[in-house]
Amino acid sequence: MSECQGKSSWPELVGVEGTVAEATIERENSLVDAIIVVEGTIVTTDFRCDRVWVWVNKKGIVYQVPTIG
């Protein structure tokens, strides 16, 4: 992740509502697009510096640390 610019990890957002986490991530690193993903969804595994998966449970709460990738 060292090749990516700006903040790359948001452990403080675990337990937060997904939409709040999405807005926070994009505010703190304008180079990334935060994408909310519901638990169990299949996503691409390619690494990208401009993407952050925001994993939420069925209640919309972040359950995994959002990181660039």
C-alpha positions as CSV (number, residue, x, y, z in Angstrom):
1,M,0.0,0.0,0.0
2,S,3.0,2.3,0.2
3,E,2.6,3.4,-3.5
4,C,-0.9,4.9,-2.6
5,Q,-1.1,8.5,-1.5
6,G,-3.0,9.8,1.5
7,K,-4.6,8.0,4.4
8,S,-5.0,4.3,3.6
9,S,-6.8,2.7,6.6
10,W,-9.7,3.6,8.8
11,P,-9.9,1.3,11.8
12,E,-11.8,3.9,13.8
13,L,-14.8,3.4,11.4
14,V,-15.6,-0.2,12.5
15,G,-19.0,-0.1,14.2
16,V,-20.1,3.1,12.3
17,E,-23.0,3.3,9.8
18,G,-21.7,2.5,6.3
19,T,-22.9,5.8,4.7
20,V,-21.1,7.8,7.4
21,A,-17.9,5.8,6.9
22,E,-18.1,6.3,3.1
23,A,-18.4,10.1,3.5
24,T,-15.6,10.2,6.1
25,I,-13.2,8.2,3.9
26,E,-13.8,10.3,0.9
27,R,-13.4,13.5,2.9
28,E,-10.1,12.3,4.5
29,N,-8.6,11.0,1.2
30,S,-10.1,12.7,-1.9
31,L,-8.1,10.4,-4.1
32,V,-10.3,7.4,-3.3
33,D,-13.8,6.3,-4.0
34,A,-15.4,4.5,-1.0
35,I,-17.8,1.8,-2.1
36,I,-20.2,0.2,0.4
37,V,-20.4,-3.6,0.0
38,V,-22.9,-5.8,1.9
39,E,-21.5,-8.8,3.7
40,G,-21.4,-11.9,1.5
41,T,-21.1,-9.9,-1.8
42,I,-18.4,-11.0,-4.2
43,V,-16.0,-8.3,-5.4
44,T,-13.1,-8.1,-7.7
45,T,-9.7,-8.8,-6.0
46,D,-7.5,-6.5,-8.0
47,F,-5.6,-3.9,-6.0
48,R,-6.4,-0.2,-6.8
49,C,-5.1,2.9,-5.0
50,D,-8.3,4.7,-5.8
51,R,-10.8,2.3,-4.1
52,V,-11.8,1.5,-0.6
53,W,-14.3,-1.3,0.0
54,V,-16.6,-0.4,3.0
55,W,-17.8,-3.8,4.2
56,V,-21.1,-3.6,6.1
57,N,-23.4,-6.2,7.7
58,K,-27.0,-6.6,6.9
59,K,-27.8,-3.7,9.3
60,G,-25.5,-1.3,7.4
61,I,-22.8,-1.2,10.0
62,V,-19.1,-1.4,9.1
63,Y,-17.6,-4.7,10.5
64,Q,-14.2,-4.8,8.9
65,V,-11.4,-2.1,8.7
66,P,-11.8,-0.2,5.5
67,T,-8.4,0.0,3.6
68,I,-7.3,1.1,0.2
69,G,-7.3,-1.8,-2.3
